[in-house]
């Protein structure tokens, strides 16, 4: 299991947002091995947090799983 954070600077458009400032995204990666081979891999990233950085409050209210979250 790996938990990490990546940092970067958008040098061009990303998700339709113009290049702005530095940003970061958290993630975890789980890999299960059997006989030296990867047999399962699960990765989860904070996509909402990543998209909120260039868009900010412009995202407004979005629906997630039937729930409304006001950003």
Buried (B, 14 or more C-beta within 10 A) or exposed (E): EEEEEEEEEBEEEBEEBEEEEEBEBEBEEEEEEEEEEEEEEEEEEBEEEBBBBBBEEEBEEEEEEEEEEEE
